[in-house]
Amino acid sequence: MKAATIYSLAAELGISGSTVSRAFSRPDLVKDDVRERILATAAARGYAPNRAARGLATGRTGLIGLVVLDITNPFFPPLVRSIEHAAAGIDASVLLVDAAAVGPEDPGLVQRLSPQVDGLIVASSRLPTADLKAAIGATPAVLVNRTAAGLSSVVCDNSEALRGAADHLVELGHRRLVLLRGPAASWAAQRRTAAIRTWAKLAPADVQVFELGPFEAVFESGRDAVPDILESGATGILAFDDFMACGVIAGLAERGIAVPADRSIVGCDDVLLARTLTPPLTTVTAPFEDLGRHAVELLGEVIARGPRPANVKVAGSLTVRGSTAPVR
């Protein structure tokens, strides 16, 4: 008889794999009646938590390889934490590799990591699809914040929230908006740009949307973009991410221009910086816990059942704080 796994129990009970996992790792987060059903079914099927780890690791290392684009980017620490938390729930460990340390365009990094782990989570890779798939090879893998034909992925779909951010600026009276585009090779940047362009086609006739970039997703990009922002005459700014938005705020302050009194700005991702700025940043909040949980669950399925390309989308949401205000 085939050994029970988190996923077979979940299918039998009609619940998610993460709920089964939490019944063992964080029972306080599971309703009493649901937890009792899970434990009873697990006992009847001879399931124990260590079997989940063996199922994920396929009896080999018990390691998940996690490749991030640049650990110094504030987007990645909360993502790493969420993946580690989800992995701990099934007694797996995470081997973290920072692609920036060896060059984010180096496919050899993934190739060297693959033999050491039982599966890979690759976050925000900018490798061309053919190079990425060749580097992954036969290793079970899930992409985060990136899609590629034939590979499973978990992405944050910010399209609706970004359109909401643009609506928010217009509702505050801003009629000249500027979009600071992210890196040209970034899947997320392409999607965010597309969302705003779609919104702009349906915007009120008196609203103008300018674009600047592409820029690298770093603080300096935002600060260096300030002269062009001012030249555009835009009073509402949509930055690719929070890090870039921080740079814009700094560059404006250097010129005696206040946020939100003189300019309003919206970021994206809702990293720690967004909440600690003065003023705190209006931004699109990424559901990091959901991204990590789905990535680990999906990787477990790929390892257990073989490649079955699936794309999981989790939605971002607009969080309004102090960096946006009515136009003066």
C-alpha positions in Angstrom: 0.0 0.0 0.0 1.3 3.4 -0.9 2.4 5.5 2.1 0.1 8.3 3.2 1.3 11.8 2.6 0.0 15.3 3.5 -1.5 15.5 0.1 -3.3 12.1 0.2 -4.8 13.0 3.6 -5.8 16.4 2.3 -7.5 14.9 -0.7 -9.4 12.3 1.4 -10.6 15.0 3.9 -11.3 17.6 1.2 -9.1 20.2 2.8 -5.8 21.9 1.8 -2.3 20.3 2.4 -1.3 23.3 4.5 -4.2 22.7 6.9 -3.0 19.1 7.4 0.5 20.3 7.9 -0.6 22.9 10.5 -2.5 20.2 12.4 0.9 18.8 13.3 3.2 21.8 13.3 0.8 24.5 14.6 -2.2 22.8 16.0 -3.3 26.0 17.8 -4.1 27.4 14.4 -6.5 24.6 13.4 -10.1 24.4 14.6 -10.6 21.6 17.1 -13.0 19.5 15.0 -10.9 19.8 11.9 -7.7 18.9 13.8 -9.4 15.9 15.4 -10.5 14.6 11.9 -7.0 15.1 10.6 -5.4 13.2 13.5 -7.9 10.4 13.4 -7.5 9.9 9.6 -3.7 10.2 9.9 -3.6 7.5 12.6 -5.9 5.2 10.5 -3.6 5.6 7.5 -0.4 5.2 9.5 0.8 8.7 8.8 3.3 10.5 11.0 4.8 14.0 10.4 8.2 12.6 9.6 6.7 10.8 6.6 5.8 14.2 5.2 9.4 15.2 5.3 10.4 11.9 3.7 7.7 12.5 1.0 9.0 16.0 0.3 12.6 14.8 0.3 11.9 11.6 -1.5 14.1 9.8 1.0 17.3 11.7 0.2 18.4 15.0 1.7 15.4 16.7 3.2 16.5 20.0 1.7 14.7 22.5 -0.4 17.0 24.8 -2.5 15.9 28.4 -2.5 17.5 30.7 -5.0 16.7 34.4 -4.6 17.7 37.2 -7.0 19.3 39.5 -4.5 19.0 39.0 -0.7 19.7 42.7 -0.1 16.5 43.7 -1.9 13.9 44.1 0.9 11.4 42.0 -1.0 13.2 38.8 -0.3 13.7 38.5 3.5 9.9 38.1 4.2 9.6 35.7 1.3 12.5 33.6 2.6 10.9 33.6 6.1 7.6 32.5 4.7 9.2 29.6 2.8 11.2 28.5 5.7 8.1 28.6 7.9 6.2 26.5 5.5 9.1 24.1 5.1 9.5 23.7 8.8 5.8 22.6 9.0 6.8 19.4 7.1 10.2 19.0 8.8 12.2 20.1 5.7 15.1 22.5 5.7 15.9 25.3 3.3 19.2 25.9 1.6 19.3 29.6 0.7 21.4 30.8 -2.2 21.8 34.5 -3.2 22.1 34.7 -7.0 23.6 38.2 -6.7 26.7 36.8 -5.0 27.7 35.0 -8.2 25.7 36.9 -10.9 22.0 36.6 -11.3 22.3 35.7 -15.0 24.5 32.7 -14.3 22.5 29.5 -15.0 25.4 27.4 -13.5 24.2 28.4 -10.0 21.0 26.4 -10.4 22.8 23.6 -12.0 25.3 23.4 -9.1 22.6 23.5 -6.5 20.3 20.9 -7.9 22.3 17.8 -6.9 22.4 19.0 -3.3 18.6 19.2 -2.8 15.4 17.4 -3.5 13.6 20.3 -5.1 14.1 23.9 -6.0 12.2 27.1 -5.4 13.6 29.8 -7.7 12.4 33.4 -6.9 12.2 36.2 -9.4 14.8 34.7 -11.8 15.6 36.9 -14.8 17.2 34.2 -16.9 15.8 33.6 -20.3 13.2 30.8 -20.2 15.3 28.4 -22.2 18.3 28.9 -20.0 16.3 28.6 -16.9 14.6 25.4 -17.9 18.0 24.0 -19.1 19.5 24.8 -15.7 16.7 23.2 -13.7 16.7 20.1 -15.9 14.9 17.2 -14.3 15.1 18.7 -10.7 11.6 19.2 -9.3 11.1 23.0 -9.2 8.7 25.8 -8.6 9.1 29.4 -9.7 8.0 32.3 -7.5 7.2 35.7 -9.1 7.9 34.3 -12.6 6.2 32.0 -15.0 7.7 29.8 -17.7 6.0 27.2 -19.9 6.3 23.7 -18.6 7.2 24.8 -15.0 5.0 25.2 -12.0 4.9 28.7 -10.5 3.4 30.8 -7.7 3.0 34.5 -8.6 1.6 37.6 -6.9 -1.0 39.1 -9.2 -0.9 42.8 -8.4 -2.9 43.9 -11.4 -6.1 44.8 -9.7 -4.4 46.4 -6.7 -2.2 48.5 -9.0 -5.3 49.7 -10.9 -6.8 50.5 -7.5 -3.6 52.5 -6.6 -4.0 54.5 -9.8 -7.7 55.1 -9.1 -6.7 56.2 -5.6 -4.4 58.9 -6.9 -7.1 60.1 -9.4 -9.7 60.2 -6.6 -7.3 62.5 -4.7 -7.3 64.9 -7.6 -4.1 63.9 -9.3 -4.3 64.2 -13.1 -0.7 63.8 -14.1 0.7 60.4 -13.1 4.1 58.9 -13.7 5.0 55.2 -13.7 8.5 54.2 -12.8 9.1 51.0 -14.6 11.2 48.2 -13.1 13.9 46.1 -14.8 13.3 45.2 -18.4 14.0 41.5 -17.8 11.8 41.3 -14.7 8.5 39.3 -15.1 7.0 41.3 -12.2 8.0 44.6 -13.8 6.4 43.6 -17.1 3.2 42.6 -15.4 3.0 45.8 -13.4 3.7 48.0 -16.4 1.0 46.1 -18.4 -1.5 46.6 -15.6 -1.0 50.4 -15.5 -1.1 50.6 -19.3 -4.4 48.8 -19.3 -5.8 51.1 -16.7 -4.6 54.2 -18.6 -6.6 53.2 -21.6 -9.8 53.5 -19.5 -8.8 56.4 -17.4 -10.7 59.7 -17.4 -9.9 61.8 -20.4 -8.2 64.5 -18.4 -5.7 62.0 -16.8 -2.2 61.7 -18.3 0.1 58.8 -17.5 3.8 59.1 -18.2 6.4 56.4 -18.1 10.0 56.5 -17.0 12.6 53.7 -17.1 13.2 50.8 -17.1 15.2 51.1 -13.9 16.9 48.6 -11.6 15.0 47.9 -8.5 17.3 49.8 -6.2 17.1 52.9 -4.0 19.4 54.9 -6.2 17.1 54.4 -9.2 14.3 56.3 -7.5 16.5 59.1 -6.3 18.1 59.5 -9.8 14.7 59.6 -11.4 13.5 62.6 -9.5 14.7 65.3 -12.1 12.7 63.5 -14.8 9.7 63.1 -12.5 9.7 66.8 -11.9 10.1 67.6 -15.6 7.0 65.5 -16.3 4.9 67.7 -14.1 3.4 64.6 -12.5 2.0 64.9 -8.9 1.1 61.3 -8.5 3.9 58.7 -8.7 3.6 54.9 -9.1 7.0 53.3 -8.3 7.9 49.8 -9.3 8.6 48.8 -5.7 8.9 50.2 -2.2 12.7 50.4 -2.5 12.5 52.6 -5.5 9.8 54.7 -3.8 12.1 55.3 -0.9 14.7 56.7 -3.3 12.2 59.0 -4.9 11.1 60.3 -1.5 14.8 61.0 -0.6 15.4 62.7 -3.9 12.4 64.9 -3.5 13.4 65.8 0.1 16.8 66.8 -1.1 15.1 69.4 -3.3 12.8 70.6 -0.6 9.7 68.8 -2.0 7.5 67.2 0.6 5.5 63.9 0.4 2.6 64.0 0.5 2.1 67.8 0.6 3.7 68.4 -2.8 3.8 64.9 -4.4 2.0 61.6 -3.7 3.7 58.3 -4.2 2.7 54.7 -4.2 5.1 51.7 -3.8 4.6 48.0 -4.3 5.3 44.9 -2.1 4.8 46.4 1.4 8.2 45.5 2.8 9.3 46.6 6.2 10.7 49.9 4.8 7.2 50.9 3.7 5.9 50.8 7.3 8.9 52.5 8.9 9.2 55.5 6.5 8.0 59.0 7.5 5.4 59.3 6.2 4.6 55.6 6.0 4.2 54.5 2.4 1.0 53.8 0.5 1.7 50.6 -1.3 0.5 47.3 -2.8 0.8 44.6 -0.2 2.2 41.3 -1.3 0.9 38.3 0.6 4.3 36.8 1.5 2.9 34.1 3.8 0.6 32.8 1.0 3.5 32.9 -1.6 5.7 30.8 0.6 3.1 28.4 1.7 1.9 27.7 -1.9 5.4 27.4 -3.2 6.3 24.7 -0.6 3.0 22.9 -1.1 3.3 23.0 -4.9 7.0 21.8 -4.7 5.9 18.9 -2.6 3.3 17.9 -5.2 5.9 18.1 -8.0 8.3 15.9 -6.0 5.7 13.4 -5.1 3.8 13.2 -8.4 6.2 14.4 -11.0 6.0 17.5 -13.3 2.4 18.8 -13.6 2.8 22.4 -14.5 0.5 24.6 -12.5 0.2 28.3 -11.9 -1.0 29.5 -8.5 -1.9 33.2 -8.3 -2.3 35.1 -5.1 -3.7 38.7 -5.2 -2.0 41.7 -3.7 -4.0 44.5 -2.1 -3.8 48.2 -1.8 -2.7 49.6 1.6 -3.3 53.3 2.0 -1.0 55.1 4.4 0.5 58.6 4.6 2.4 59.1 1.4 -0.7 60.0 -0.7 -2.9 63.0 -0.2 -5.2 65.3 -2.2 -3.4 67.3 -4.8 -2.8 71.0 -4.0 
